[in-house]
Amino acid sequence: MIERHYTKIIDGPRLVTEIVAAGLLLYPDVAARFYGVKSNMVPPDSWDSIVLLYDDVTQSEIDTVDAVVAAHIPIPLPVIVQPVDEDGKPYVRTEIRPIDCTTMFTSRGDKIDAPQEIGTGVSTLWDSSSVGWTTEGAPSGWKRKIIDLQFIDSIYVTAGLCMYENVPFGSTLGMWVMYEAEPGAFVAVDHFVSDWPMSGTCTGGSTIDSSTISSALPPYLTLRFIITVPEDETTAKGSAALKIYRERTVIS
């Protein structure tokens, strides 16, 4: 057996399906080319992920596995479990909240650095006269601000609210889910809000509601808000709030 090591966090079941989809079958298939994958954390914040290959693996197959792992984004495959009561009868529920989660409304991410805290991290508040704006990636004549929120647990996004004042016509809000494939190098995983229009004043909030929930977003993913306003704008301001589901709202 040959072990192929990678210093990258993975989601095992998803990576297995991606390797199989690339043409390498999994043991015990009669034409199998690999045994599986495993991953271990290397303190303080690194990973050793391993693909277990057959002894007679070819260089072409190794190249294929390398490419699959390089492109891999470790989002867990959805797990659908029908909850049952103590009598074994399925629950019938009208709400979309996962059964092991609670609801949280927030305009902040979590504090990631120790001591970790829930709901006290980066804020979505923005002000067009403040620092941190850039024209890079924005249309000509416009500027944008990036606000990254991180969470210490997996979350599900279900709805949001966008509030703003004195915003010129044509300004927009976007929200992405990003994965940091390498330090400082982010890859887009999902694009939940695309150019949501902001114009004038809406202090009561413009609601964004999906009537459903996202898949579970693991804590190594980042929610990225992008606000775009005219380059010479200095009076616009705003914020955003999220309705999310998560297993806890405090650290006990």
C-alpha positions in Angstrom: 0.0 0.0 0.0 1.3 3.5 -0.9 0.4 6.5 1.2 0.1 9.9 -0.6 0.3 12.7 2.0 -1.1 16.2 1.7 -1.0 19.1 4.1 -4.6 20.1 3.6 -7.8 19.7 5.5 -10.3 17.4 3.7 -13.8 16.0 4.1 -13.2 12.3 3.7 -16.5 11.1 2.2 -16.6 13.9 -0.3 -13.0 13.4 -1.3 -13.6 9.7 -1.8 -16.5 10.4 -4.2 -14.4 12.9 -6.1 -11.5 10.4 -6.6 -14.0 7.8 -7.7 -15.6 10.3 -10.1 -12.1 10.9 -11.5 -11.8 7.3 -12.5 -10.1 5.5 -9.6 -12.4 3.0 -8.0 -12.5 2.2 -4.3 -11.8 -1.1 -2.5 -13.4 -3.6 -2.6 -14.4 -3.0 -6.2 -12.7 -5.6 -8.4 -11.0 -2.8 -10.4 -10.2 -0.8 -7.3 -7.2 1.5 -7.3 -7.3 3.0 -3.8 -8.3 1.9 -0.3 -9.7 5.2 1.1 -8.6 8.4 2.7 -7.9 9.6 6.3 -6.9 12.9 7.9 -5.2 13.9 11.1 -4.7 17.3 12.6 -1.1 18.3 13.2 -1.1 20.9 16.1 -1.4 23.8 16.2 -3.3 24.3 12.9 -2.0 22.1 10.2 -3.3 18.8 8.7 -1.9 15.6 7.3 -4.4 14.1 4.9 -3.6 10.7 3.3 -4.9 8.8 0.2 -4.2 5.1 0.5 -3.3 3.7 -3.0 -2.6 0.3 -4.4 1.1 -0.7 -4.6 1.0 -0.8 -8.4 -0.5 2.7 -8.8 0.8 4.5 -11.9 2.2 7.9 -12.1 -0.8 9.0 -14.2 -3.1 7.8 -11.4 -1.0 9.7 -8.8 -1.2 12.8 -10.9 -5.0 12.4 -11.0 -5.2 12.1 -7.3 -2.9 15.1 -6.8 -5.2 17.2 -9.0 -8.4 16.0 -7.3 -7.0 16.9 -3.8 -5.7 20.2 -5.0 -9.2 21.1 -6.3 -11.0 19.6 -3.3 -13.1 21.9 -1.1 -13.9 20.2 2.2 -17.6 20.7 2.4 -19.3 17.8 4.1 -21.7 15.8 2.0 -25.3 16.3 3.3 -26.4 13.7 5.8 -30.1 13.1 5.8 -31.3 11.5 9.0 -35.0 11.0 9.8 -35.3 11.8 13.5 -37.6 9.5 15.6 -39.1 9.8 19.1 -38.5 7.4 22.0 -41.1 5.0 20.4 -39.2 4.9 17.1 -41.9 7.0 15.3 -40.7 9.7 12.8 -41.1 13.3 13.9 -43.4 15.3 11.6 -42.2 18.9 11.7 -43.3 22.0 9.8 -40.2 24.1 10.6 -37.0 24.0 8.6 -34.6 24.3 11.6 -32.4 21.2 12.0 -33.6 19.3 15.0 -30.3 19.6 16.9 -30.0 23.3 16.3 -31.2 26.5 17.8 -31.9 29.9 16.1 -29.6 32.9 16.3 -30.0 36.4 14.9 -26.7 38.2 14.5 -24.9 41.0 12.8 -21.5 39.6 13.8 -19.4 36.6 13.3 -17.7 34.7 16.2 -14.4 35.6 17.9 -12.1 33.0 16.5 -8.9 33.7 18.5 -8.7 32.5 22.1 -10.6 32.9 24.2 -13.3 32.1 21.6 -16.7 33.8 21.9 -19.9 33.4 20.0 -21.4 36.5 18.4 -18.6 39.0 19.3 -16.5 38.8 16.2 -16.3 41.0 13.1 -19.4 43.3 12.6 -21.3 43.9 9.4 -21.5 47.6 10.0 -20.0 49.7 7.2 -19.5 53.4 6.6 -18.5 54.8 3.2 -16.3 57.5 4.8 -14.2 54.9 6.8 -11.0 53.2 5.8 -10.8 49.7 4.2 -12.4 50.5 0.8 -10.8 49.5 -2.5 -11.4 50.0 -6.2 -9.8 46.6 -6.9 -12.4 44.3 -8.4 -15.1 47.0 -8.5 -16.5 48.6 -11.7 -14.9 51.8 -12.9 -16.0 54.7 -10.8 -17.1 52.5 -7.9 -15.4 51.2 -4.7 -16.1 48.2 -2.5 -15.6 47.0 1.0 -15.1 43.3 2.0 -16.4 42.1 5.4 -15.5 38.6 6.4 -17.4 36.7 9.1 -16.2 33.5 10.6 -17.8 31.1 13.0 -16.5 28.5 15.4 -19.3 26.0 14.7 -21.1 24.8 11.6 -24.0 27.1 10.7 -27.0 27.0 8.5 -28.1 30.3 6.8 -31.8 30.8 6.3 -32.5 34.6 6.0 -31.1 38.0 6.4 -31.7 41.8 6.6 -29.9 44.6 4.8 -30.2 48.1 6.4 -28.7 51.3 4.9 -28.9 55.1 4.8 -28.1 57.7 2.1 -27.1 55.1 -0.4 -26.8 56.2 -4.1 -28.8 54.3 -6.7 -26.9 51.4 -8.2 -25.1 50.4 -5.0 -25.3 46.7 -4.1 -24.7 44.1 -1.5 -23.3 40.6 -2.2 -22.7 37.6 0.0 -20.4 34.8 -0.8 -19.2 31.6 1.0 -15.4 31.4 0.7 -12.8 28.7 1.4 -9.2 29.7 2.1 -7.4 27.1 0.0 -4.0 28.6 0.8 -3.1 31.5 3.2 -4.7 34.6 1.6 -6.0 32.7 -1.4 -9.8 32.3 -1.3 -12.0 30.1 -3.5 -15.7 30.9 -3.9 -17.9 28.0 -2.7 -21.4 29.6 -2.9 -22.9 32.9 -3.9 -25.9 33.4 -1.8 -26.7 37.1 -2.5 -25.8 38.6 -5.9 -25.9 42.4 -6.3 -28.8 43.0 -3.9 -29.9 46.6 -4.7 -29.5 49.3 -2.2 -30.9 52.8 -2.9 -31.8 55.7 -0.6 -32.6 54.9 3.0 -34.0 51.7 4.4 -33.4 51.8 8.2 -36.2 49.2 8.7 -34.3 46.8 6.6 -34.7 45.0 3.3 -35.4 41.4 4.0 -33.7 38.5 2.2 -35.5 35.3 3.0 -34.9 31.9 1.3 -37.8 30.1 3.0 -35.3 27.2 3.3 -31.8 26.7 4.7 -28.3 26.4 3.2 -26.4 23.2 3.6 -24.2 23.1 6.8 -21.3 25.6 6.5 -18.3 24.2 8.4 -16.3 26.6 10.6 -13.4 26.7 8.2 -15.5 28.5 5.6 -16.0 32.3 5.6 -19.1 34.4 5.0 -18.0 37.3 2.8 -20.1 40.4 2.4 -19.1 42.8 -0.4 -20.6 46.3 -0.4 -20.3 48.4 -3.6 -20.9 52.2 -3.7 -19.7 55.1 -5.9 -16.0 55.9 -5.5 -16.6 59.4 -4.3 -19.4 58.5 -1.8 -18.8 59.5 1.8 -22.2 59.6 3.5 -23.6 56.2 2.9 -23.7 53.6 5.7 -25.4 50.4 6.6 -25.2 46.9 8.1 -26.6 43.4 7.6 -28.1 40.9 10.0 -28.4 37.1 9.6 -30.8 34.5 10.8 -28.8 31.3 11.2 -29.2 27.9 12.8 -26.4 26.4 15.0 -26.0 23.9 17.8 -25.1 26.5 20.4 -25.3 30.3 21.0 -22.9 30.4 24.0 -19.8 28.5 25.0 -20.5 26.7 28.3 
